[in-house]
Amino acid sequence: MVNLRTTTVDFKSRKSEVKPQEDWLIFENHHEAIISQEIFDTVQKLRKTPRRIDKLGYANPLTGLLWCADCGAKLYNYRRAGPRKPTENKVIDVYHCSTYMLGKADFKDTCTVHHISTEMVHDIILDILKKTSGYIHAHEDEFVERLRESSTVKEGETARSNKKQIAKNEKRISELSKIFHALYEDKALGKISDERFIEMTATYEQESEELKAKNAKLQAEIDEFTADKDRADKFLELIHRYTRFEELTNTMINEFIDKIIVFEGEWSEGFNKENGRPMGTRKQRVDVYLKYIGNFDVPDMRTPEEIEAERFAAEKLEKKRAHNREYMRKRMAKKREAQKASAFAPMPEAVGQ
C-alpha cells in the first residue's frame, strides 16, 4: 500500500501534484497476495525478455534462457521452414551465439557459433527433470541434506569474498569523502577555480556512486543466501506438483529452468584440412541450472551392469558410425577421381555426314 503520492498546491485550489517517490509512505505486505511470490518473479523475468514471433507464427519459449559459455551473451533463435519432401514438413529451429551472429554480419571474428537445436535442448531438459525427480522420490532426505551442505559451503565462500570486497570499497569511499572535503576547502580559499572544482568532484562522485552500487550488489548476494535457506523445500514443493515428466511444456520450462549454459561442440576427428568440414561425432556440453538448486549433480542410480551395458552399446554404435564415415570417404574419393578422369579424357572425333 502506498500513501501520500500526491498533494494539493494550496487549500484554495483543487489541483494536485505528484510528490517525489522518496516522500511516499510504502507499506509492504499490507494486503494478502493474489498470486505467490514465485509466480510474480517468474512473470517479471519473462517480461524482461521480448519473444519475437517469427514468420511461422511461433515464439520460442527457450528465448532468454540460453547463454554462451565463452562470451556470456544470449543465444538467438533461428527458425524457418526447411527443405520439404512430399512426405514431411521439416522446420529448422536452432540457437546461435548472438555475439557470433552480430560479428558475422559485420565481418568480424568474435565468438564461435555454439550451434544447438531446440529439439536437443528440450531432450536435455526433459532428461534432467526425469533424473532429478526420480532421485528425489527415491532419496528425498539425502537430496535435502546434500543441497543444504552445498548451500552452506557456497554461502561461506561468497560471504568471505563479498565482505572482504565490501570493506575495501568502504575504505575507498571514506577516502573519496575526505578528498571531496579537502577540495571544497581549497575552493573556498580560492586555491582552485570553480571549473576545476566541478571537474574533479564530478569524477570522485561518480566513483563513489559506482562503489556504493557494487557494495549493494555484493550485500544482496549475501542476503540471498540468508533468505533462501529453505530453497530445498521450495524445489520439493515445485517438483511434487508433477507426477510424471513425459512431455516438456512451456509451463514446466518457466517453472523449473533458471538458465542454460551452452558450450561449443567438439568433433571427435577434428576438421578436414582440405575443405574445413567437421569429421566424426559431435559432442557438446550443456549445463542446465534449475530454480532454487542450480546446476544440481544427480547421482548415477544405475547398477554396474547397466553402466557396462550402456558403455558397450555406445562403443558399438561409435564403431559403426566410424565404419560408415570411412566407407563414405572412400566412395566420395572414387567419385572425384572418376569425375577428374572424365574431365581430361579425349573428346571423340566428329563423324561427318
C-alpha positions as CSV (number, residue, x, y, z in Angstrom):
1,M,0.0,0.0,0.0
2,V,1.3,3.4,-1.0
3,N,0.1,6.7,0.6
4,L,0.9,10.4,0.1
5,R,1.7,10.1,-3.6
6,T,0.1,13.4,-4.3
7,T,-0.5,16.7,-2.6
8,T,-2.6,19.8,-3.2
9,V,-0.8,23.0,-4.1
10,D,-2.8,25.0,-1.5
11,F,-6.1,24.8,0.3
12,K,-7.8,27.2,-2.1
13,S,-7.1,25.1,-5.2
14,R,-8.2,21.6,-6.0
15,K,-5.2,21.0,-8.3
16,S,-2.8,18.3,-7.1
17,E,0.8,17.5,-8.0
18,V,2.7,14.2,-7.7
19,K,5.3,14.1,-4.8
20,P,8.8,12.7,-5.2
21,Q,8.9,8.9,-4.7
22,E,11.2,9.3,-1.7
23,D,8.4,11.1,0.1
24,W,5.8,8.4,-0.4
25,L,4.8,6.1,2.5
26,I,5.1,2.5,1.4
27,F,3.7,-0.4,3.5
28,E,4.9,-3.7,2.0
29,N,2.9,-6.9,2.5
30,H,-0.1,-4.9,3.7
31,H,-2.6,-6.8,1.6
32,E,-2.9,-10.5,1.0
33,A,-1.2,-11.6,-2.2
34,I,-3.3,-12.6,-5.1
35,I,-0.5,-14.8,-6.5
36,S,2.6,-16.3,-4.9
37,Q,5.9,-14.5,-4.9
38,E,7.4,-17.3,-7.1
39,I,4.8,-16.8,-9.8
40,F,5.2,-13.0,-9.7
41,D,9.0,-13.3,-10.0
42,T,8.7,-15.7,-12.9
43,V,6.3,-13.3,-14.8
44,Q,8.7,-10.4,-14.2
45,K,11.6,-12.4,-15.6
46,L,9.5,-13.4,-18.7
47,R,8.6,-9.7,-19.3
48,K,12.2,-8.7,-19.4
49,T,12.9,-10.8,-22.4
50,P,10.8,-10.0,-25.5
51,R,9.9,-13.1,-27.6
52,R,9.7,-12.3,-31.3
53,I,7.1,-14.2,-33.2
54,D,8.7,-15.5,-36.4
55,K,7.2,-15.9,-39.9
56,L,5.8,-19.2,-38.9
57,G,3.7,-17.6,-36.1
58,Y,5.7,-19.1,-33.2
59,A,7.6,-17.6,-30.3
60,N,10.2,-20.0,-28.8
61,P,9.8,-20.3,-25.0
62,L,13.5,-21.0,-24.6
63,T,14.5,-17.5,-25.7
64,G,16.2,-15.6,-22.9
65,L,17.3,-18.8,-21.1
66,L,20.2,-20.0,-23.3
67,W,23.6,-18.3,-22.7
68,C,27.0,-18.7,-24.4
69,A,29.6,-20.3,-22.1
70,D,32.5,-18.4,-23.7
71,C,31.4,-14.8,-24.2
72,G,28.4,-14.8,-21.8
73,A,26.0,-13.4,-24.4
74,K,22.4,-14.7,-25.1
75,L,21.8,-17.2,-27.8
76,Y,19.5,-16.1,-30.7
77,N,16.8,-18.3,-32.1
78,Y,16.8,-19.0,-35.8
79,R,13.6,-20.7,-37.1
80,R,12.3,-21.2,-40.6
81,A,10.8,-23.7,-42.9
82,G,13.4,-26.2,-44.2
83,P,13.6,-28.1,-47.5
84,R,10.4,-30.1,-47.8
85,K,9.8,-33.5,-49.2
86,P,6.4,-34.8,-50.2
87,T,6.2,-36.9,-47.0
88,E,7.5,-34.4,-44.4
89,N,7.2,-30.8,-43.3
90,K,10.6,-30.0,-41.8
91,V,11.3,-26.9,-39.8
92,I,14.8,-25.6,-39.0
93,D,14.8,-24.5,-35.3
94,V,18.2,-23.8,-33.8
95,Y,20.1,-21.4,-31.5
96,H,23.3,-19.5,-32.2
97,C,25.5,-17.2,-30.1
98,S,24.4,-13.6,-30.6
99,T,27.9,-12.3,-30.5
100,Y,28.9,-14.7,-33.3
101,M,25.8,-13.7,-35.4
102,L,26.4,-10.0,-34.9
103,G,30.1,-10.3,-35.6
104,K,29.4,-12.4,-38.7
105,A,27.1,-9.6,-40.0
106,D,29.9,-7.1,-39.6
107,F,32.6,-9.5,-41.0
108,K,34.3,-9.8,-37.6
109,D,35.8,-12.8,-35.9
110,T,34.3,-12.5,-32.4
111,C,32.9,-15.7,-30.9
112,T,32.1,-19.2,-32.2
113,V,28.6,-20.3,-33.3
114,H,27.7,-22.5,-30.3
115,H,25.1,-24.2,-32.5
116,I,22.4,-26.2,-30.8
117,S,18.9,-27.2,-31.9
118,T,15.7,-26.5,-29.9
119,E,14.8,-30.2,-30.1
120,M,18.1,-31.2,-28.4
121,V,17.6,-28.6,-25.6
122,H,14.1,-30.0,-25.0
123,D,15.5,-33.5,-24.7
124,I,18.3,-32.4,-22.3
125,I,15.8,-30.5,-20.1
126,L,13.4,-33.4,-20.0
127,D,16.1,-35.9,-19.2
128,I,17.4,-33.8,-16.3
129,L,13.9,-33.4,-14.9
130,K,13.3,-37.1,-15.1
131,K,16.5,-38.0,-13.4
132,T,16.2,-35.3,-10.7
133,S,12.6,-36.3,-10.0
134,G,13.4,-40.0,-9.8
135,Y,16.3,-39.3,-7.4
136,I,14.2,-37.1,-5.2
137,H,11.3,-39.6,-5.0
138,A,13.7,-42.4,-4.1
139,H,16.1,-40.4,-1.8
140,E,14.3,-37.3,-0.6
141,D,16.1,-37.0,2.7
142,E,19.5,-37.5,1.1
143,F,18.7,-34.8,-1.5
144,V,17.8,-32.2,1.1
145,E,21.0,-33.0,3.1
146,R,23.2,-32.7,0.0
147,L,21.6,-29.5,-1.1
148,R,21.9,-27.8,2.3
149,E,25.6,-28.9,2.7
150,S,26.3,-27.4,-0.7
151,S,24.5,-24.2,0.2
152,T,26.5,-23.8,3.5
153,V,29.8,-24.2,1.6
154,K,28.8,-21.7,-1.1
155,E,27.4,-19.3,1.5
156,G,30.7,-19.3,3.4
157,E,32.8,-18.8,0.3
158,T,30.6,-16.0,-1.0
159,A,30.3,-14.3,2.4
160,R,34.0,-14.2,2.9
161,S,34.8,-12.9,-0.5
162,N,32.0,-10.3,-0.6
163,K,32.6,-9.0,2.9
164,K,36.3,-8.5,2.1
165,Q,35.4,-6.6,-1.1
166,I,32.8,-4.5,0.7
167,A,35.4,-3.5,3.4
168,K,37.8,-2.5,0.6
169,N,35.1,-0.4,-1.2
170,E,34.0,1.2,2.1
171,K,37.6,2.3,2.7
172,R,37.9,3.9,-0.7
173,I,34.5,5.6,-0.3
174,S,35.8,7.1,3.0
175,E,39.0,8.3,1.2
176,L,36.9,9.9,-1.5
177,S,34.8,11.7,1.1
178,K,38.0,13.2,2.7
179,I,39.2,14.2,-0.8
180,F,35.9,15.9,-1.5
181,H,36.1,17.9,1.8
182,A,39.7,18.9,1.0
183,L,38.7,20.1,-2.5
184,Y,35.8,22.1,-1.0
185,E,38.2,23.9,1.4
186,D,40.6,24.7,-1.5
187,K,37.8,26.1,-3.5
188,A,36.6,28.2,-0.5
189,L,40.1,29.6,0.0
190,G,40.5,30.3,-3.7
191,K,43.3,27.8,-4.3
192,I,41.4,26.2,-7.2
193,S,38.9,27.6,-9.7
194,D,35.2,26.7,-9.8
195,E,35.6,24.9,-13.1
196,R,38.4,22.8,-11.8
197,F,36.5,22.0,-8.6
198,I,33.4,20.9,-10.6
199,E,35.5,18.7,-12.9
200,M,37.3,16.9,-10.1
201,T,34.4,16.5,-7.8
202,A,32.3,15.0,-10.6
203,T,34.9,12.3,-11.2
204,Y,35.1,11.4,-7.5
205,E,31.3,11.5,-7.0
206,Q,30.9,9.1,-9.9
207,E,33.5,6.7,-8.5
208,S,31.8,6.9,-5.1
209,E,28.4,6.1,-6.5
210,E,29.8,3.1,-8.5
211,L,31.4,1.7,-5.4
212,K,28.2,2.1,-3.4
213,A,26.2,0.3,-6.2
214,K,28.8,-2.5,-6.1
215,N,28.5,-2.8,-2.3
216,A,24.7,-3.0,-2.6
217,K,25.0,-5.8,-5.1
218,L,27.6,-7.7,-3.0
219,Q,25.4,-7.4,0.1
220,A,22.4,-8.6,-1.8
221,E,24.2,-11.8,-2.7
222,I,25.0,-12.4,1.0
223,D,21.4,-11.7,1.9
224,E,20.2,-14.0,-0.8
225,F,21.7,-17.0,1.0
226,T,20.2,-15.9,4.3
227,A,16.8,-15.5,2.8
228,D,17.0,-18.7,0.8
229,K,17.7,-21.3,3.5
230,D,14.6,-23.2,2.6
231,R,15.3,-23.5,-1.2
232,A,15.3,-27.3,-0.9
233,D,11.8,-27.2,0.4
234,K,10.7,-24.8,-2.3
235,F,12.1,-27.1,-5.0
236,L,10.4,-30.1,-3.4
237,E,7.1,-28.3,-3.4
238,L,7.6,-27.4,-7.0
239,I,8.5,-30.9,-8.2
240,H,5.7,-32.6,-6.2
241,R,3.2,-30.8,-8.4
242,Y,4.1,-33.1,-11.2
243,T,3.5,-36.9,-11.1
244,R,5.2,-37.6,-14.4
245,F,7.6,-35.8,-16.8
246,E,6.6,-37.4,-20.1
247,E,6.3,-34.2,-22.2
248,L,8.0,-30.9,-21.8
249,T,5.6,-28.0,-21.7
250,N,6.1,-24.2,-21.6
251,T,4.8,-24.1,-18.0
252,M,7.5,-26.6,-16.9
253,I,10.2,-24.6,-18.7
254,N,9.2,-21.4,-16.9
255,E,8.8,-23.0,-13.5
256,F,11.9,-25.2,-13.4
257,I,14.6,-23.5,-15.6
258,D,16.7,-20.6,-14.4
259,K,19.3,-20.6,-17.2
260,I,21.1,-22.9,-19.6
261,I,24.8,-22.5,-20.4
262,V,25.8,-23.8,-23.9
263,F,29.4,-24.8,-24.7
264,E,30.9,-25.1,-28.2
265,G,30.5,-28.5,-29.8
266,E,33.6,-30.7,-30.3
267,W,34.2,-33.1,-33.2
268,S,35.9,-36.4,-32.4
269,E,38.0,-36.4,-35.6
270,G,38.5,-32.6,-35.9
271,F,38.2,-30.8,-39.2
272,N,39.1,-31.8,-42.7
273,K,42.2,-29.9,-43.9
274,E,41.1,-29.7,-47.5
275,N,37.6,-28.3,-47.2
276,G,37.4,-27.4,-43.4
277,R,34.4,-29.6,-42.8
278,P,34.0,-31.3,-39.4
279,M,34.5,-35.0,-39.1
280,G,33.5,-37.7,-36.7
281,T,30.9,-37.5,-33.9
282,R,29.9,-34.2,-32.4
283,K,29.7,-33.8,-28.6
284,Q,28.5,-30.7,-26.7
285,R,28.4,-29.8,-23.1
286,V,25.2,-28.1,-21.8
287,D,24.8,-27.0,-18.1
288,V,21.1,-26.7,-17.0
289,Y,20.5,-24.5,-13.9
290,L,17.3,-25.4,-12.1
291,K,15.5,-22.9,-9.9
292,Y,16.4,-23.0,-6.2
293,I,19.0,-25.7,-6.7
294,G,21.2,-24.5,-9.6
295,N,23.3,-27.0,-11.6
296,F,22.5,-30.0,-9.3
297,D,24.6,-33.1,-10.0
298,V,22.2,-36.0,-9.8
299,P,23.9,-39.2,-8.5
300,D,24.1,-42.1,-11.0
301,M,21.4,-44.5,-9.9
302,R,22.3,-47.2,-12.5
303,T,23.7,-50.6,-11.5
304,P,27.3,-51.5,-12.6
305,E,25.7,-54.0,-15.1
306,E,23.6,-51.2,-16.6
307,I,26.5,-48.9,-16.8
308,E,28.7,-51.5,-18.5
309,A,25.9,-52.4,-21.0
310,E,25.3,-48.8,-22.0
311,R,29.1,-48.2,-22.4
312,F,29.4,-51.3,-24.6
313,A,26.4,-50.2,-26.7
314,A,27.9,-46.7,-27.1
315,E,31.2,-48.1,-28.2
316,K,29.5,-50.4,-30.7
317,L,27.5,-47.5,-32.1
318,E,30.6,-45.3,-32.5
319,K,32.4,-48.1,-34.3
320,K,29.5,-48.5,-36.7
321,R,29.5,-44.7,-37.3
322,A,33.2,-44.6,-37.9
323,H,32.9,-47.5,-40.4
324,N,30.2,-45.7,-42.3
325,R,32.2,-42.5,-42.3
326,E,35.2,-44.3,-43.7
327,Y,33.1,-46.0,-46.4
328,M,31.6,-42.7,-47.5
329,R,35.1,-41.1,-47.7
330,K,36.4,-43.8,-50.0
331,R,33.2,-43.7,-52.1
332,M,33.4,-39.9,-52.5
333,A,37.2,-40.2,-53.3
334,K,36.5,-42.7,-56.1
335,K,33.7,-40.5,-57.4
336,R,36.0,-37.4,-57.5
337,E,38.7,-39.5,-59.3
338,A,36.2,-40.7,-61.8
339,Q,35.0,-37.1,-62.5
340,K,38.5,-35.9,-62.8
341,A,39.4,-38.7,-65.3
342,S,36.3,-38.0,-67.4
343,A,37.2,-34.3,-67.5
344,F,40.6,-35.0,-69.0
345,A,39.5,-37.8,-71.4
346,P,40.0,-37.1,-75.1
347,M,36.9,-35.9,-77.0
348,P,35.6,-38.4,-79.6
349,E,36.2,-37.4,-83.2
350,A,33.3,-35.9,-85.1
351,V,31.6,-38.2,-87.6
352,G,31.0,-36.5,-90.9
353,Q,27.7,-36.9,-92.7
